[in-house]
Amino acid sequence: MTKVAILGMGTVGEGVYTAIKRSAARGSDLELKYALDVRDFPGAEFEKLVVHDFSIIEQDDEVRIVAETIGGVRAAYEFTRRALAAGKSVVTSNKELVATHGAELLRLAGENGVNYMFEAAVGGGIPLIRPICQCLHANVISEICGILNGTTNFILDRMISGGVPFDRALAEAQALGYAELDPTDDIEGKDALRKICILASIAFGRHIYPEFAQAEGISGITSEDVAAAASCGYAIKLLGRYVLTDDRHCCVYVAPHLVGSGDIVAHTNGVFNCVRVRGDIAGDVAFYGRGAGGLATASAVVADLEDCVRFGGKTKHPSLWEDGDADCLSSTDRLVTRWFVRADRLPDTTSNGETVFGDIQKIGDGVFITKPMRSDAFKSALGVFSGEAQVFSAIRILPE
Amino acid sequence: MTKVAILGMGTVGEGVYTAIKRSAARGSDLELKYALDVRDFPGAEFEKLVVHDFSIIEQDDEVRIVAETIGGVRAAYEFTRRALAAGKSVVTSNKELVATHGAELLRLAGENGVNYMFEAAVGGGIPLIRPICQCLHANVISEICGILNGTTNFILDRMISGGVPFDRALAEAQALGYAELDPTDDIEGKDALRKICILASIAFGRHIYPEFAQAEGISGITSEDVAAAASCGYAIKLLGRYVLTDDRHCCVYVAPHLVGSGDIVAHTNGVFNCVRVRGDIAGDVAFYGRGAGGLATASAVVADLEDCVRFGGKTKHPSLWEDGDADCLSSTDRLVTRWFVRADRLPDTTSNGETVFGDIQKIGDGVFITKPMRSDAFKSALGVFSGEAQVFSAIRILPE
């Protein structure tokens, strides 16, 4: 049996405990030896496994793999470094840690001949990291885009399908336990940014740090935006997006987008996530499922644990990327998309029949769609237009 | 460099050649040594690698991996057995061979300490086999359902979105090269049945032979069916379906289904495939992409080739299943679904307010939906109803 320790017995940690138990009942080789937490859990099934001191785990050579489900970048970062340095593989669901220190921790794992694996860090239970690393390995990935945050997708879905305003949809998400009491990281796109940065790092081969990329959230999206978008066949979705711009640069950002009904991403409802990957050989492939929830996330953690066992804890995971810097990122200013604009009036047409945005497609009262244009060109046109009209919103349209 | 031979230089074989070349340009360890075909390919880039005699490959110890893209169960079967017996791993896109002789070939690979891999046999370039085997390994898979044949999905899509009748949609598919000149295997669901049988074998752990399972195709689907289904919010899709009925049995079949608009499968258009997998831990996850095409399929073949290299050609693929027999399969008679019926009139209501189908939901002239009922019960009710009405169609509704 391979002895495992879980760090942090929160929702995901408890899910991992349950999933290990179920998988052991079906003959897996995993056995839980310790459950690290500050709490005691009197009466819990795993009560006798609870320890409060990480060094017990660190110094126990029998523990071959550590499942880190603490979250955040403090204790989780320290314990992960110490576990890797002690020759234990680490499996994690901690997107913040991977997005912030992934390159360093992958290097440390390699130096110690162990694995640092994080299938659960993006898309919860959706197989995503391993399929991109392994199954699409023959491909140059030119684009990744996806719904990476279930909370904001639930809120937008309620606005779209339920006609509910943003504030009430957020309150519903909180009442159902989908949103944190402080939902800022979700609503402002920070959570989605960490996840798209992890996927971008895999595709690009160098670490893409969230601090160098931009996130725009959904707090500015109104019921009127949602209705106007629907009137021309689009759903508004908060997307993380990676675009390979050339061999040495990529563009990574999070922002609301209008998504056409022909796109599978537009039909991802409720708390589900969906990630579409474009490869030069495989074409478009997409992955869909529950992006959060203790048990769904645990499914991915246990898959990584089982891989560590299968590889004997000694084979490096093929998702390694090198460190990166701000220079990897190309500005979103150069990205070309169509734009959806909602204002109190349509832009004037000049003598050549065009507007300040060039040729536009009129949708309705003050609502129009531009031709594909660079973001910087769009923004300067929008600056001019704002002088003559009240602009309520300007949202990118996801290219097909 | 790891030397590879391709067997069969058809669309997929040529795609594999291209994909190996691209991946070698990016530093992969694969090198093509032979291309087996009956033809000569004068002027082709790979002309000098062409051989006509399989024993050249069989006897060349330098060739570690064989990519079998011949198709069918004659030469492909013989060459695969000989290659495995000669200690070479075999990677294939041949769904017919895997569905027919998979258990035997997996066993033979194991006996010879090599791999038999078939990511490309189901869903073309969509990562599917490896995610199910590895990423969802901790799960008991209770259901798999999906669009596994792009040709029939294209035809149904043209009927749904284009209002085109079946015969014209089929002619369009043939003109575009999506359908074979003899499209019987596609139209009658035989191709989809092979693929769902492969996925079922993985999930169930025993070989599910297509000959013991039933396939119903789409040749009976009319424009009136498609329109009536759309009027109540459903799309008609040809689905392969695996349902775990108990520890020792499963139900596997192919048939047209009505799929609700809340289901991601309903939004899979054109030649795309989509497979939804239900795990007890991960919940519902789905995989989407191009199910066919030389290059998309080659992406999966090359992923398998690279895995063979990474594992040194000696590690067994964890998708092994044991042989199975007809007793594995439970009858579709016991499956419970709602049914969509289109007839020249609605069924009569008896004194207790019910019809021969029990309580029904009336959709329109002669169109109704039953409550969930066992197939055998539905069929006997349909027999009675057929005595008093002309029944045009009866189609299962996919449960949520």
HADDOCK unambig.tbl for C-alpha pairs under 7 A between the chains (distance, minus, plus):
assign (segid A and resid 23 and name CA) (segid B and resid 138 and name CA) 5.59 0.50 0.50
assign (segid A and resid 125 and name CA) (segid B and resid 282 and name CA) 5.03 0.50 0.50
assign (segid A and resid 126 and name CA) (segid B and resid 285 and name CA) 6.05 0.50 0.50
assign (segid A and resid 127 and name CA) (segid B and resid 131 and name CA) 5.94 0.50 0.50
assign (segid A and resid 127 and name CA) (segid B and resid 135 and name CA) 5.64 0.50 0.50
assign (segid A and resid 131 and name CA) (segid B and resid 127 and name CA) 5.93 0.50 0.50
assign (segid A and resid 131 and name CA) (segid B and resid 131 and name CA) 6.44 0.50 0.50
assign (segid A and resid 134 and name CA) (segid B and resid 303 and name CA) 6.33 0.50 0.50
assign (segid A and resid 135 and name CA) (segid B and resid 127 and name CA) 5.63 0.50 0.50
assign (segid A and resid 135 and name CA) (segid B and resid 300 and name CA) 6.28 0.50 0.50
assign (segid A and resid 135 and name CA) (segid B and resid 303 and name CA) 5.07 0.50 0.50
assign (segid A and resid 136 and name CA) (segid B and resid 299 and name CA) 6.77 0.50 0.50
assign (segid A and resid 136 and name CA) (segid B and resid 303 and name CA) 6.57 0.50 0.50
assign (segid A and resid 137 and name CA) (segid B and resid 303 and name CA) 6.14 0.50 0.50
assign (segid A and resid 138 and name CA) (segid B and resid 23 and name CA) 5.59 0.50 0.50
assign (segid A and resid 138 and name CA) (segid B and resid 299 and name CA) 6.16 0.50 0.50
assign (segid A and resid 138 and name CA) (segid B and resid 302 and name CA) 6.36 0.50 0.50
assign (segid A and resid 138 and name CA) (segid B and resid 303 and name CA) 6.20 0.50 0.50
assign (segid A and resid 264 and name CA) (segid B and resid 267 and name CA) 6.31 0.50 0.50
assign (segid A and resid 264 and name CA) (segid B and resid 268 and name CA) 6.96 0.50 0.50
assign (segid A and resid 267 and name CA) (segid B and resid 264 and name CA) 6.30 0.50 0.50
assign (segid A and resid 268 and name CA) (segid B and resid 264 and name CA) 6.96 0.50 0.50
assign (segid A and resid 281 and name CA) (segid B and resid 295 and name CA) 5.59 0.50 0.50
assign (segid A and resid 281 and name CA) (segid B and resid 296 and name CA) 5.56 0.50 0.50
assign (segid A and resid 281 and name CA) (segid B and resid 299 and name CA) 5.66 0.50 0.50
assign (segid A and resid 282 and name CA) (segid B and resid 125 and name CA) 5.04 0.50 0.50
assign (segid A and resid 282 and name CA) (segid B and resid 295 and name CA) 6.52 0.50 0.50
assign (segid A and resid 282 and name CA) (segid B and resid 296 and name CA) 3.97 0.50 0.50
assign (segid A and resid 282 and name CA) (segid B and resid 299 and name CA) 5.35 0.50 0.50
assign (segid A and resid 283 and name CA) (segid B and resid 290 and name CA) 6.97 0.50 0.50
assign (segid A and resid 283 and name CA) (segid B and resid 296 and name CA) 6.39 0.50 0.50
assign (segid A and resid 284 and name CA) (segid B and resid 289 and name CA) 5.67 0.50 0.50
assign (segid A and resid 284 and name CA) (segid B and resid 290 and name CA) 6.99 0.50 0.50
assign (segid A and resid 285 and name CA) (segid B and resid 126 and name CA) 6.05 0.50 0.50
assign (segid A and resid 285 and name CA) (segid B and resid 288 and name CA) 5.33 0.50 0.50
assign (segid A and resid 285 and name CA) (segid B and resid 289 and name CA) 4.12 0.50 0.50
assign (segid A and resid 286 and name CA) (segid B and resid 287 and name CA) 5.80 0.50 0.50
assign (segid A and resid 286 and name CA) (segid B and resid 288 and name CA) 4.76 0.50 0.50
assign (segid A and resid 286 and name CA) (segid B and resid 289 and name CA) 6.20 0.50 0.50
assign (segid A and resid 287 and name CA) (segid B and resid 286 and name CA) 5.80 0.50 0.50
assign (segid A and resid 287 and name CA) (segid B and resid 287 and name CA) 4.88 0.50 0.50
assign (segid A and resid 287 and name CA) (segid B and resid 288 and name CA) 6.37 0.50 0.50
assign (segid A and resid 288 and name CA) (segid B and resid 285 and name CA) 5.34 0.50 0.50
assign (segid A and resid 288 and name CA) (segid B and resid 286 and name CA) 4.77 0.50 0.50
assign (segid A and resid 288 and name CA) (segid B and resid 287 and name CA) 6.38 0.50 0.50
assign (segid A and resid 289 and name CA) (segid B and resid 284 and name CA) 5.67 0.50 0.50
assign (segid A and resid 289 and name CA) (segid B and resid 285 and name CA) 4.11 0.50 0.50
assign (segid A and resid 289 and name CA) (segid B and resid 286 and name CA) 6.20 0.50 0.50
assign (segid A and resid 290 and name CA) (segid B and resid 283 and name CA) 6.97 0.50 0.50
assign (segid A and resid 290 and name CA) (segid B and resid 284 and name CA) 6.99 0.50 0.50
assign (segid A and resid 295 and name CA) (segid B and resid 281 and name CA) 5.60 0.50 0.50
assign (segid A and resid 295 and name CA) (segid B and resid 282 and name CA) 6.53 0.50 0.50
assign (segid A and resid 296 and name CA) (segid B and resid 281 and name CA) 5.56 0.50 0.50
assign (segid A and resid 296 and name CA) (segid B and resid 282 and name CA) 3.98 0.50 0.50
assign (segid A and resid 296 and name CA) (segid B and resid 283 and name CA) 6.39 0.50 0.50
assign (segid A and resid 299 and name CA) (segid B and resid 136 and name CA) 6.78 0.50 0.50
assign (segid A and resid 299 and name CA) (segid B and resid 138 and name CA) 6.19 0.50 0.50
assign (segid A and resid 299 and name CA) (segid B and resid 281 and name CA) 5.66 0.50 0.50
assign (segid A and resid 299 and name CA) (segid B and resid 282 and name CA) 5.34 0.50 0.50
assign (segid A and resid 300 and name CA) (segid B and resid 135 and name CA) 6.31 0.50 0.50
assign (segid A and resid 302 and name CA) (segid B and resid 138 and name CA) 6.36 0.50 0.50
assign (segid A and resid 303 and name CA) (segid B and resid 134 and name CA) 6.35 0.50 0.50
assign (segid A and resid 303 and name CA) (segid B and resid 135 and name CA) 5.06 0.50 0.50
assign (segid A and resid 303 and name CA) (segid B and resid 136 and name CA) 6.54 0.50 0.50
assign (segid A and resid 303 and name CA) (segid B and resid 137 and name CA) 6.14 0.50 0.50
assign (segid A and resid 303 and name CA) (segid B and resid 138 and name CA) 6.19 0.50 0.50
